[in-house]
Amino acid sequence: MARGRGRPFATKHNGWTPLAGALGIMFGYRGVILALLAALFVFVGFNVVNIMLIMDGMKNVFGVDPTLVAVAAAAAGAVSMA
């Protein structure tokens, strides 16, 4: 079956993205786990930085205790994920 010009990875990787397909082919399920762990690391990193910015902004603008802001932001995030 010939590959189409617009979708060069469609038949080779069965609909996966090129990165996921390459990791799956090269390293099996361990490669996919590696990519998922990297995504988790980036996700947690962004959330930590965002909470730090929120804490600092609320302290400087409104004088609110940063610990209270961090707990409230984490609780709001946990509730929105449930």
C-alpha positions as CSV (number, residue, x, y, z in Angstrom):
1,M,0.0,0.0,0.0
2,A,1.5,3.3,-1.1
3,R,1.8,6.1,1.4
4,G,-0.1,9.4,0.6
5,R,1.9,12.6,0.1
6,G,0.1,14.4,2.9
7,R,0.5,11.8,5.5
8,P,4.0,10.2,5.3
9,F,3.8,8.6,8.7
10,A,0.2,7.3,8.6
11,T,0.9,3.8,7.4
12,K,4.4,3.4,8.9
13,H,3.3,4.1,12.5
14,N,-0.4,3.3,12.4
15,G,-1.6,6.8,13.3
16,W,1.0,7.5,16.0
17,T,2.9,10.7,15.9
18,P,6.4,10.3,14.5
19,L,8.1,10.7,17.9
20,A,5.8,8.2,19.7
21,G,6.2,5.8,16.7
22,A,10.0,6.1,16.7
23,L,10.3,5.6,20.5
24,G,7.9,2.7,20.4
25,I,9.9,1.1,17.5
26,M,13.3,1.8,19.0
27,F,12.7,1.0,22.7
28,G,9.3,-0.8,22.9
29,Y,7.1,0.1,25.8
30,R,10.1,1.5,27.7
31,G,10.4,4.3,25.1
32,V,6.8,5.2,25.5
33,I,7.1,5.3,29.3
34,L,10.2,7.5,28.9
35,A,8.2,10.0,26.8
36,L,5.3,10.0,29.3
37,L,7.7,10.6,32.2
38,A,9.3,13.5,30.3
39,A,5.8,15.0,29.7
40,L,4.9,14.5,33.4
41,F,8.1,16.3,34.4
42,V,7.3,19.3,32.2
43,F,3.7,19.4,33.4
44,V,4.7,19.4,37.1
45,G,7.4,22.0,36.4
46,F,5.0,24.4,34.7
47,N,2.5,24.0,37.6
48,V,5.2,24.8,40.2
49,V,6.3,27.9,38.3
50,N,2.7,29.0,37.9
51,I,2.0,28.6,41.6
52,M,5.1,30.5,42.5
53,L,4.1,33.4,40.2
54,I,0.6,33.4,41.7
55,M,2.0,33.4,45.2
56,D,4.4,36.3,44.5
57,G,1.8,38.3,42.7
58,M,-0.9,38.0,45.4
59,K,1.7,38.9,48.1
60,N,2.9,42.0,46.2
61,V,-0.4,43.3,45.0
62,F,-2.8,42.4,47.8
63,G,-0.5,41.4,50.7
64,V,-2.0,37.9,51.0
65,D,0.0,35.2,52.8
66,P,1.8,33.1,50.1
67,T,1.2,29.8,51.9
68,L,-2.5,30.4,51.9
69,V,-2.4,31.2,48.2
70,A,-0.4,28.1,47.4
71,V,-2.8,25.9,49.3
72,A,-5.8,27.5,47.7
73,A,-4.3,27.2,44.2
74,A,-3.4,23.6,44.8
75,A,-6.9,22.8,46.1
76,A,-8.5,24.5,43.2
77,G,-6.4,22.5,40.8
78,A,-7.2,19.2,42.6
79,V,-10.9,20.0,42.5
80,S,-10.8,20.8,38.8
81,M,-9.0,17.5,38.0
82,A,-11.6,15.4,39.9
